Amino acid sequence: MDFGGVNSIGVIVCVILNVIAGYVWSHPRVFFKPWWKGIGRGESDTANPNPSLYAWTFLATFIEGVAASLMLTAMGSTTLSSGLVASFFIWLGFVATTNLVNNLFAGRGFKVWAIEAGNHLVYLLITGAILSVWR
C-alpha cells in the first residue's frame, strides 16, 4: 500500500471541514435534540463530554480521511462525480450497514441510525469530493 499518494494537506482540510460540518449537524437546532432523545437521554441529562473526546474525534476523522484517500485512489476516482459516487458506496458498504446493525441491536432504531449515518455520509461526500479532485 502506497501512502505516498495520500494528499496530507487535503486530508487535513477535510478534517477541518468535517469537524465544522459535524458541529453544525450536532447543533441543538439541527439534529442534537432528536438524537439525544433517541439514545434515551432526557432534558435533565447534561451533555458535557470529556474534552479528550475532541482529540479522539480529530484523530478518528484523520484516519478515516487517510483510509478514504487510499480507497478513492484504488477506485480510480479523479473527478468530482466519481469521488461522490465512490464515497457514497464506501459509506453504504462500510458505515451505513455496520452502524445500522449496531443501532438496531442497541435498541435505538432507525431515527438514531439515520442521524448518525447521515453525518458520516456528509463527511464522506465532502472527503470524496475534495480528495478525488485535489491530487
C-alpha positions in Angstrom: 0.0 0.0 0.0 1.4 3.3 -1.1 0.8 6.1 1.5 2.8 8.4 -0.7 -0.2 9.1 -2.8 -2.2 10.4 0.2 -2.7 14.2 0.0 -1.9 15.0 3.6 -2.9 18.7 3.2 -6.1 17.6 1.6 -6.9 15.2 4.4 -6.2 17.9 7.0 -8.6 20.3 5.1 -11.2 17.5 5.0 -10.8 17.0 8.8 -11.3 20.7 9.5 -14.3 20.9 7.1 -15.8 17.8 8.5 -15.4 18.8 12.2 -17.3 22.0 11.2 -20.0 20.0 9.4 -20.2 17.7 12.4 -20.7 20.7 14.7 -23.5 22.0 12.6 -25.1 18.5 12.2 -25.0 18.1 16.0 -26.2 21.5 16.9 -29.4 21.7 19.1 -31.2 23.4 16.2 -30.4 20.7 13.8 -30.2 17.0 15.0 -28.9 17.1 18.5 -32.3 17.0 20.3 -33.9 14.1 18.4 -30.6 12.2 18.6 -30.3 12.8 22.3 -33.9 11.7 22.9 -33.3 8.7 20.5 -30.4 7.4 22.6 -32.6 7.5 25.7 -31.5 10.8 27.3 -33.8 13.3 28.8 -33.8 17.0 29.0 -32.5 16.8 32.6 -29.4 14.9 31.3 -26.5 17.2 30.5 -24.2 16.8 27.6 -20.8 17.7 28.9 -18.4 15.5 27.0 -14.9 14.9 28.3 -12.5 17.3 26.4 -10.4 14.3 25.3 -13.3 13.2 23.1 -12.5 16.0 20.8 -8.9 14.8 20.4 -10.2 11.3 19.6 -12.6 12.8 17.2 -9.9 14.6 15.3 -7.7 11.5 15.3 -10.5 9.3 14.1 -11.5 11.8 11.4 -7.9 12.0 10.2 -7.6 8.2 10.0 -10.9 8.0 8.1 -9.6 10.6 5.7 -6.4 8.7 5.0 -8.3 5.5 4.5 -10.8 7.2 2.2 -7.9 8.7 0.2 -6.4 5.3 -0.3 -9.8 3.8 -1.3 -10.6 6.6 -3.7 -7.2 6.2 -5.3 -7.7 2.4 -5.6 -11.2 3.1 -7.1 -9.7 5.5 -9.7 -11.7 8.5 -8.5 -10.3 11.6 -10.1 -13.4 13.7 -10.8 -16.0 15.3 -8.6 -18.7 12.9 -9.7 -16.6 9.8 -9.4 -15.5 11.0 -5.9 -19.1 11.4 -4.8 -20.2 8.1 -6.2 -17.2 6.2 -4.7 -17.6 7.9 -1.3 -21.3 7.0 -1.3 -20.5 3.4 -1.9 -17.8 3.4 0.8 -20.4 4.8 3.2 -23.1 2.4 2.1 -20.9 -0.7 2.2 -19.0 0.1 5.4 -20.6 2.8 7.5 -24.3 2.6 6.9 -24.5 -1.2 7.3 -22.4 -1.6 10.4 -24.0 1.5 12.0 -27.5 0.1 11.3 -26.7 -3.2 12.9 -25.1 -1.6 16.0 -28.1 0.8 16.5 -30.7 -1.9 16.0 -29.1 -4.2 18.5 -28.7 -1.3 20.9 -32.5 -0.7 20.6 -32.0 2.7 19.2 -34.0 2.3 16.0 -33.9 3.9 12.6 -34.1 7.6 13.6 -30.8 7.5 15.6 -29.3 5.4 12.8 -30.3 8.0 10.2 -28.9 10.9 12.2 -25.6 9.1 12.9 -25.1 7.5 9.5 -26.2 10.7 7.7 -23.4 12.6 9.5 -20.9 10.1 8.2 -22.4 10.3 4.7 -21.9 14.1 4.7 -18.3 13.6 5.9 -17.5 11.0 3.2 -19.1 13.0 0.5 -17.1 16.1 1.4 -13.9 13.9 1.7 -14.6 12.2 -1.6 -15.3 15.4 -3.4 -12.1 17.1 -2.2 -9.7 14.2 -2.3 -10.8 13.0 -5.8 -10.3 16.4 -7.4 -7.3 17.7 -5.3 -4.4 15.4 -6.3 
